[in-house]
Amino acid sequence: MPAASAKHPQTPVDIGDPQSSPHLHPGVENHIKPGIGYARLLPALPASNPLWDPGKESDHMPEPQSQTKAIEKIWSLIKDIHVAMLTTIDPNGSLYSRPMATQQDHFTGELFFLTRAHSEKVDEIRDDSRVNLTYVDTHQSIFVSLSGTASLHRDQARIHELWHPNLKAWFPHGEDDPEITVLTVRVEEAEYWDAPSSAIVRNIRILERALRGGEGKVAEHARVPIVPKAS
């Protein structure tokens, strides 16, 4: 990395009215008063931290979490997202995704879904149990990817726990429908991005990061183990 010089000052300078710049991130300009330059939104950078260091990681990764805290964090992010995209692998190695309703009210490392015993995803899981679940809430800026292994069981107690009358649209014989199978995903690893829900705060962080040449945190991002892989 080149040494600092007079041509590359270590602190930002006032470069004008952000409302007049074509590079301002959409949504920011409506929340910044005219006459306030970009640099006035940010604290001065320390002398040891230049505006641009391409060698640094672009994502903010917090300290490793304990398994219990990781599980609690993931559940806090996904518990209000009622539909996940389940991705399976077909015999040719292609990836297929479909929406699945999340019915449970707690999470200890496994997620449970009700599905039809005779379906493509069931055949794919029997051939290759590796799966991925994706939860997204664009309004709250929450993005969660869960990877693990799936298994299939006819568990009547679990069916009763997850049952909702609306499911009769798929299982006309109710909880005793012979087509109902419990699809269990044992989550082995989770990755998440959790940004502030306030659009104003997000856009200010984006602007700050842009001015710092990729430095700064827009969202909390972490990859955490959930349960050990089955041996």
C-alpha positions in Angstrom: 0.0 0.0 0.0 1.5 3.4 -1.0 2.6 5.7 1.8 0.5 8.7 2.6 1.5 12.0 0.9 0.2 15.5 0.6 -1.8 14.2 -2.5 -3.5 11.6 -0.3 -4.6 13.3 2.9 -5.5 11.0 5.8 -8.7 12.9 6.8 -11.7 13.6 4.5 -12.3 17.0 3.2 -15.5 18.8 2.5 -16.2 17.9 -1.2 -19.5 19.8 -1.6 -23.2 19.4 -1.2 -24.2 15.7 -1.3 -27.5 16.6 -2.9 -25.7 17.9 -6.0 -23.7 14.7 -6.5 -24.7 12.0 -9.0 -22.9 9.4 -6.9 -25.0 9.8 -3.8 -26.7 6.5 -2.9 -30.5 6.6 -3.6 -32.5 7.5 -0.6 -29.8 9.4 1.2 -30.3 12.7 -0.5 -33.8 13.1 0.9 -32.5 13.0 4.5 -29.5 15.3 4.3 -29.9 19.0 4.5 -28.5 21.1 1.6 -25.1 22.5 2.2 -23.7 19.6 4.3 -20.8 18.1 2.5 -20.1 14.3 2.5 -17.1 14.6 4.8 -19.0 16.5 7.4 -21.1 13.4 8.0 -18.1 11.4 9.1 -15.5 11.6 11.9 -11.9 12.2 10.8 -10.0 9.0 10.0 -7.0 8.2 12.1 -3.6 8.8 10.6 -2.9 5.0 10.4 -6.1 4.4 8.4 -6.0 5.7 4.8 -9.2 6.2 2.8 -8.5 3.1 0.7 -6.9 -0.2 1.7 -7.9 -2.9 -0.8 -6.1 -5.5 1.3 -8.7 -5.4 4.1 -11.7 -7.6 4.4 -14.9 -6.0 3.2 -17.3 -7.7 5.6 -17.5 -7.1 9.3 -17.2 -10.5 11.1 -17.9 -10.4 14.8 -16.2 -12.6 17.4 -17.1 -16.3 17.4 -20.3 -17.1 19.3 -21.1 -20.0 21.5 -23.5 -22.6 20.1 -26.3 -21.5 22.4 -25.9 -17.8 21.5 -25.6 -18.7 17.8 -28.9 -20.6 17.9 -30.6 -17.8 19.8 -29.3 -15.2 17.3 -30.5 -17.2 14.2 -33.9 -17.8 15.7 -34.3 -14.1 16.6 -33.7 -13.4 12.9 -35.9 -16.0 11.3 -38.8 -16.5 13.8 -40.9 -13.8 12.1 -40.1 -14.9 8.5 -42.7 -17.6 7.9 -41.5 -18.8 4.5 -38.1 -20.1 3.6 -36.7 -21.2 0.2 -35.5 -24.9 0.5 -32.8 -25.8 -2.0 -32.1 -29.5 -2.8 -29.8 -31.2 -5.3 -31.2 -33.4 -8.0 -29.4 -36.6 -9.3 -27.8 -34.5 -12.1 -26.2 -32.1 -9.6 -28.6 -29.2 -10.4 -30.0 -27.1 -7.6 -33.8 -26.6 -7.1 -35.5 -24.3 -4.7 -39.1 -24.0 -3.5 -40.9 -22.1 -0.7 -41.6 -24.0 2.5 -43.7 -22.7 5.4 -42.0 -22.5 8.8 -44.6 -23.6 11.5 -42.6 -24.1 14.7 -42.4 -21.8 17.6 -38.8 -22.5 18.8 -35.5 -23.5 17.4 -32.7 -25.7 19.0 -30.8 -26.5 15.8 -33.4 -28.3 13.7 -36.2 -27.0 11.5 -39.3 -29.0 10.7 -41.6 -28.8 7.7 -44.6 -30.8 6.5 -44.4 -32.1 2.9 -45.9 -34.7 0.7 -44.3 -38.1 0.8 -44.5 -38.4 -3.0 -42.7 -35.3 -4.3 -39.6 -34.4 -6.2 -37.9 -32.8 -3.2 -38.4 -36.0 -1.2 -36.8 -38.1 -3.9 -33.9 -35.6 -4.1 -33.4 -35.6 -0.4 -33.3 -39.4 -0.3 -30.6 -39.3 -3.0 -28.6 -36.4 -1.5 -29.5 -35.1 2.0 -27.5 -31.9 1.7 -29.9 -28.9 1.7 -29.9 -25.1 2.1 -32.6 -22.9 3.6 -32.8 -19.2 2.9 -34.8 -16.7 4.9 -35.1 -13.1 3.7 -36.9 -10.1 5.1 -36.2 -7.1 2.8 -38.2 -4.7 5.0 -36.0 -5.4 8.0 -32.8 -6.0 6.0 -32.4 -9.6 7.3 -30.8 -12.3 5.2 -30.1 -15.7 6.5 -28.6 -18.8 4.8 -28.7 -22.2 6.6 -26.9 -25.3 5.4 -27.3 -28.8 6.8 -28.8 -32.2 6.2 -32.4 -33.3 5.7 -34.2 -36.4 6.8 -37.7 -37.7 6.4 -40.0 -39.3 9.0 -43.6 -40.1 9.6 -43.8 -38.6 13.1 -47.4 -38.2 14.2 -46.6 -36.1 17.3 -44.6 -33.7 15.2 -47.3 -33.6 12.6 -49.8 -32.6 15.3 -47.5 -29.9 16.6 -47.0 -28.3 13.2 -50.5 -28.8 11.9 -52.7 -25.8 10.9 -56.2 -26.0 9.4 -55.0 -24.2 6.2 -52.8 -27.3 5.4 -56.0 -29.2 4.4 -55.6 -27.5 1.1 -52.6 -29.8 0.5 -53.6 -32.7 2.8 -57.4 -33.1 2.5 -57.5 -35.9 5.0 -56.1 -33.7 7.8 -53.4 -34.8 10.2 -54.0 -38.4 9.4 -53.4 -37.9 5.7 -51.1 -40.8 4.5 -49.2 -38.3 2.3 -47.9 -36.2 5.2 -44.2 -36.6 5.9 -42.1 -34.5 8.3 -39.0 -33.0 6.6 -36.4 -32.3 9.3 -33.4 -30.0 8.5 -30.5 -30.4 10.9 -28.8 -27.0 10.6 -25.0 -27.4 10.7 -23.9 -23.9 9.7 -25.6 -20.5 9.4 -24.6 -17.3 7.7 -26.4 -14.0 8.2 -26.4 -10.4 7.3 -28.4 -8.1 9.7 -28.6 -4.4 8.8 -30.4 -1.7 10.6 -34.1 -1.6 9.8 -34.0 2.2 9.4 -33.4 3.1 5.7 -31.9 6.4 6.9 -29.3 4.6 9.0 -28.5 2.0 6.3 -28.0 4.7 3.7 -25.8 6.8 5.9 -23.7 3.7 6.6 -23.4 2.9 2.9 -22.3 6.5 2.3 -19.8 6.3 5.1 -18.3 3.0 3.8 -18.1 4.4 0.3 -16.1 7.4 1.5 -13.8 5.2 3.5 -12.9 3.1 0.5 -14.7 0.0 1.8 -14.1 0.5 5.5 -16.9 0.5 7.9 -19.9 -1.7 8.7 -23.2 -1.6 6.9 -24.6 -4.8 8.3 -23.6 -7.4 11.0 -22.3 -10.4 9.1 -21.3 -13.7 10.6 -20.9 -17.4 9.7 -21.6 -19.5 12.8 -21.7 -23.3 13.5 -25.1 -24.5 14.8 -24.9 -28.3 15.4 -22.0 -30.6 14.6 -22.3 -32.6 11.4 -23.6 -36.1 11.8 -20.8 -38.7 11.8 
